[in-house]
Amino acid sequence: MRNRYFIITALLLACVACSKQIAVKPVTFDAASFKNNGTATTTFTNKDTVQFRFTGNPDEITFFSGEAGKNYDYRNRTSVAGTPNLQFSTIRATGAQANSLAVLVSTDFKGVVANMVYGVLTRDTVTTNANIAAATWTDITGRATLSTGATTAVASGVIDLSDFLTQAKPVYIAFKYTATAGTIQNKWTVSALSVNNVLADGSSYVVANLNAPTTSYTNYGNVTYAPGWAVSYDVAKNANKYAWVFTDKTSLVITGATTVPLATAPAEAWAVMGPVDLTRVTPDAGVAIKAISATLTGYSYNYTTAGTYNAVFVASNVTNSGISSVVKTIPVTVTP
């Protein structure tokens, strides 16, 4: 019985110890840059290895090189008005019907509708089609180069979407397929699609592509997610139910009537991507180079491109009661 009480008492004392607030120690940290020969300097060539030396021993250190995607000043940045560009490739494999593919943009589409039916999230096709019909769609097909019938994919060229920035709203981008009855209907394949936000400094961020909404893509090593695609058609306009087929990360494909006898009715089908934030950027991120269990007296880094950078080290002490940090910035000039 005494052993039992002893164990209970020990556990209670342990719980009290765990719940005790541990004060955060002030951070003592500094950093300086050197060449391999030990010369202190902030100027290097793109063939040098920058040797950063540290004093102090904080629990954690995070490094921002100052390069694109790794800039400390942009660690919380999520939006910048740059130049949004759309590009993709197309193949028209069968049929010769004219104007069967249109590229459209909307800022007022109310979106795809889904309802919970018996515990399952189910597409409300009728309401979604009504939203497509009610939206204002700007036809930008004329800005793209489309396939005229071949087996080789044709690049659209870079399509500038800057005019849609003025409304300060996310956009929806759609591919609308139309076909007439009586002749072989076209098959279209759309691939290699991306929307990029290109900033004034030349950095480019992917803001949308052919990924599903749960599939990540990477900007400068940092992961973000695509807004996703939805395909839909109204049976009243598409009696034969020809539909776009979306393949994650790969393509959109639609095949109409492949023979004249099958072309008994016209067809209309939509593939819609969005909402797409044309100003979106991925926040820059640093690299964790030291954890609490390690001791680190220095760090080596290679800058491969000439330019001026702010190398930033964030040194922190962390406890269950909070965090204390010091930010050390070293300007680094890199020459060819």
Protein Blocks (a to p, Z undefined) as FASTA:
>chain_A
ZZmmmmmmmmmmmmmmmmpccdddddddddddddfkopacfbdcfkbccddddedjdfbd
cddehiahiafklmmgcbdcdddddddddddfbdjbehkbccdddfkbgbjadddeehia
cddfklmmmmmmmpccddfklmpccdebiabdcdebjadfklmmmnopacddddddddde
hiacdddddehiacddddfkopacdfbdcbdfkbccdeehiacddebjaddddfklomno
pacdddehiaccddddfbfklmmbccdddddeddddfkbccddddddfbdfkbccfbdcd
ddfbgcddddddddddddfkbccdddddddddddZZ
